[in-house]
Every structure is written in C-alpha cells, then in structure tokens.
Amino acid sequence: MSIDGVGRPPKPPTDVGATTPASQTGEVGRSFQVDRAEPASALDAKGPLAQLERGEIGVDQYLDLRVEEAIKPLVERLNPESLAFLKSSLRAELATDPVLVELVRRATGASSAVEP
C-alpha cells in the first residue's frame, strides 16, 4: 500500500493533448496561405552577379565590386592606407584561397583562375 502516491507511477494531467475546437477560436473557414516569393534573380537584377551573368562585367570586375561592397562599412572608420591594405588583402585571398576560388567559380560559372 502506498501513501500519497509514493511508489506509484504519476497520473497524467487530464487536459494534456486537448484541443480547442475551431468554433471557439474564431478561425472557422479561414485557410493558411503563403505569398509566392520572387526568384532570387528578380530580386537583384542590377547587382554585380547579374551584371556578370549578362556579360556586362568580367570576373575581375565582379570581384572588385564584391571587395568594395565588403569594405563599405569600414570606409569611415579606417584611414586610406588601412583601406588600401584591406582591399589588396581581400583581393589576394579571393585569388589564392582554394575554398574562395571554388565559391567564385560556382557563383560566376567561370572555369579560369582568378588573377590577384
């Protein structure tokens, strides 16, 4: 014989798994809808990648634009010498790092090596 439930498995609460009928929530007859997302190419049709795909710029120009975009937040914070060093370092990394070279190749579809 147990005292106060000691030694017995606990009883589950009676309201676990209970659902509220739709008539009580006020959502009767309304269905779930999601708006269609625009394709990625339509979202950034004027960006550097789109320009590269259209042949308006080359891979080197694309990479230069990406480097400029990457350092844009630092223009006001760094002196010109530091910015020039940062640009050249980023550009060199894009040209030599095998992972970044592969990412550039996949993004641009270019099979040739990128020049620093």
N, C-alpha and C positions, 0 to 999 in steps of 0.2 A: 504494500500500500504506500502511495506517495503522498507527500504533504505539499500543498501549494504548487503542484506541477513539477516538483523536483523529481527527476528521473524519468519523466515522460517527454516525448517529442513535443515541441511547441505547436500550438494551434495556429494556422494561418489566419490573418485578418479576413473578415468576411467580405470586404469591399475590394480586394485585390483582383484586378482583371476586369472589373466592372466598367462598362462603357456608358457614356451619356447618350441617350437617344438623340438623333438629329433634330427631332421636333423641339427639344429643349435648348439647343444651341443657337437656333435661328438661322442655320445654314442649309435649309432644305432646298433642294433643286439647283444649287449652285455647284458648278464643276470646277475642278482645278485646271488652270490654263497658264501656259508659259509663252511669252512672246518669242518669236524667232530672233536669233542672234544674227547679226550681219557677218558675212565672211570676213576673215582677217584682212584679205587683200582690199576689201572695200573700206575698211576702217582706216588704213594708212596708205592710200593710193598715191600720196605725194612724198612718202618717206624715202630714205636712201635705198632700201631694199627694192622698193617698187621701181625706182629710177634705174637701178642696176638691172632688174629683170627686163625693163623696156629697152635697155641698151643706151640709155642717156648718159650713164657714167660707167667707168671701169671699176675693177675690183680695188685698185689702189685708191681711187677717189672715194669709193664706198667706205673703205677702212679709215681714211682720213676723216670723213664725216662722222663715223662712229666714235673715233677718238675725240673729236671736237665736242660731240654730244656728251661723252663720258666726263670730260673735264669742265663742262659748262658751270656746274655748281661751285667750282673752285676758282673761277676767274677773279672774283672779287676778293678772295682770301689769300691768294698766293702772289708773290712777285713775279715779274715776267721771266726771270731766269729759272725759277722753280717750275713755272708752267711749261717752258720750253723743254726742260729736262723730263717732266712728266709725260709730255706728248711723245717725245722720242722714245722713252722707256716703254710706253704702252704700244707704240707702233712696232718696236723691236720685238716685244712679246707676241704680238699678233703674227709676226713673220716667223718666229722661231719655236714657239711653244707648240708641240705636236697636237695637244688637245684643242687649242685655239685654232690652229691651222685646219683641223678637221671640222670644227664648228663653222668656220668661214666657208670651207668647201661645201658643206651641207647647206648653209644659208644662201650661198650665192650660186651654187651649181658649177663653180669654176674648178677645173681639174688641175690647173697650173699652180705652181708655188707662188706665194705672195712675196713681193720684194719689200725689204725694210725701208 
